[in-house]
Amino acid sequence: MRVSCRWLLATVAALVVSRAGGAAETKPEAAIAPPPEATRLLADFRTKIPNIGASGTWQGRIGLSDNGFVVQGGLGADGKGDMGQSLDPALDLSKEKYIEVALGVGAKNEVPEVTIAFDDAEGTQFTARIRINQVLPQQAVWFRVRLTDFKLNDWQGNKAGRKIDWTRIKQWHLQGDWSTAAPFHVMFIALRTRQ
């Protein structure tokens, strides 16, 4: 009889809580795991990628290996180069929080930064720089950049205050530091987004 009374009291208490605007909770709040962060792969440099091109000193100096795309500083690639992919259809990156790039630095690299760039359908380009000069050679590292840290690249004549349309991204680029002709020796492994 006591078990029945306890059950009845628990049921009444749950009804009182629900009518008062609350909900009876059977699990403590901490026991509910947050949803996993979703990632979306934009480019896997361990495979052939359609519509990809290189310019500047990187043109003809990128090798495909099982581990990624190697920009070969020993063959003349320096900071004044880039590679990128045209996207069709355009990507919607407006709900993403981060852009991440995995790379490894070669022993001959002397370029301190890499730039990640995105162009929208109107040609507006936003960029973010990552410092790679502290990475140990031959060690792969994931770099993460907040989408809100990307800024207008005004070298193309883009006017100050212009905003990128993150819902219509037509190109991504990985660029060296165009202010230096020092050797650029980096292996790009992957480019992805994270929510």
N, C-alpha and C positions, 0 to 999 in steps of 0.2 A: 504494500500500500504506500509506503514512503517513496518508492521509485515513481509511482504514478503521480504522487503529489509534486515531486521535484519536476517531473516532465511538465505538468500543468503549470507550475510557477514559471518555468523557463519559457513556455509558450506565451503566457500572459505578458511576461516581461518583454518578449520580442514584439508582441502586438502593441504594447504601450510605446516602445521605442519607435516603431514604424509609424504610428499615428502622430507622434510628436515631430515627425519630419526626419528622423534619423533612420538608420538601417541596422538591423542586428548583424553583427559581424562575427563570423565563426573563426576566421583566421586573423592573427595579428598582422598589422600593416607591413611589418618588416618581412613577413614570410612571402609576400608577393614580389616575385622577381620582375625587374624592369624588362621591357622588350629589348631584344638584341639590336645593336646599331646596324642599320642596313647599309651595305656598300654596293656600289655599281661600278663595274670595270669599264673604263673608257678605252684603255689600250693595254694589251698584253704584249710587251716588246719581245717576248720569247717566241712569237709567231709572226708570220707575215701579216701586215696590216694594209688594207686597201686604202687608196687615196692619200697615202702619206708621201710627203716630199721634204727635201732638205734644201737649204739655201745658204749663201755665204760660204765660209770655209768648211762647213760640214758636208756640202754637196760632194758626193762621191767618196766620202771618208767615214761612212757609217757601215759597220759590219754587223750582220745578224748572227748571233750565236745561240746556243741552247739556253743561255742565261739572260739574254736580252740584246738590245741594240747597243753597240759599242761605238762611241764617237772617238775616233782614233787620232789623238793628239800627236802621236809619233809620225803620222802621215800628213800632218799639216793642218789639222783641225785646231782652231783656236777659239777665243771668246766671241769672235764675230761670225756666229753661225746659229742656225736654228733648224728645227724640224717640226712638222705639224701635220694635221689631218683635217681635210674638209669633211664635214658631216652632212649627210642627206638621208633622211630628214633631219631637221634641226633638233637639238636636244633641249629639254626643259631641265635646267639645273636650279630653278628657283627654290625648291624645297630642300636642297642640300645645305649642310652646315659647313662641310670641309671638302677640300680637294687634297688628295694625298698622292705623292709620287715616291716610288721605290727606286733607289739608284745605288750604285757603288762607284767609288772614285778610284781611278787608276793611279799608279805610282808617278806617272808623268804629268798629272794634272797640276796646273798652276793658276787656274781660274777660280776665284773665291765664291762666285755666286751662279745660281741658275735661276732663270725667270720662267714662271708658268704664266701663259697668256690664253685668254679666251676672246673670241670675236663674235659679236651677235650678227644678225641678219643685215643690219644697217652698216656694218663695218666698224662699229665702236669696239675698241679693244681695252680690256682691263687686265692688269698684270699684278703679280706678287712675286717677290724675290725670296729665295731661300739660300742660306749660307751653307756651303759645302766644304769650306776649307778646314773644318775641324774633324771631318770624317776620316777614319783610318783607311788607308788603301786596302782594297779588296774586301771591304766589309759592307754588305748591303744594309741600307737604312731606309725606313719609311719616314718621310717628312710630311707634316700636316699643316695646312694653311686654312684659316677660316675664310669662308666666302666673303665675309664683311671686310677682310683685310685687302682684298683686291682693289686696286685704284686705277683710275683712267690713265692710259698711256697716251700722252698728248703729242708724241713725236709725229703722228700721222696727220696733224692738223686738227685733231679733235678739240673742240672748244671746252674750256673749263666748265664744270658743272654738268657736262653730258653724262647720262646714266646708261649703263649697259642693260639690255633686255635679257635677263637670265632665263627667260622662257623660250628664247629662240637663239641658242648658241649654234653657230655654223662652223666654227673652227677652234681647235686647241693648238697651242705651240709650246715647245720647250726650247728655251733660248739660252745662249751663253751670255756673258757680260760683254756687250759690244764696245765697251770702253777699253778693252785690252786685247792685244794680239798674242797673249801668252798661250801656251799649249793647253787644249781642253781635252782631257782624257777621262770620260765618264761612261759607265754602262747604265742605261735606262732599263728598268725591269718592268714597271707597271705604272699606270696612271688610273686613279679611281676617285669616286666621290664617296662621302660618308654622311649619313643623316644624323 
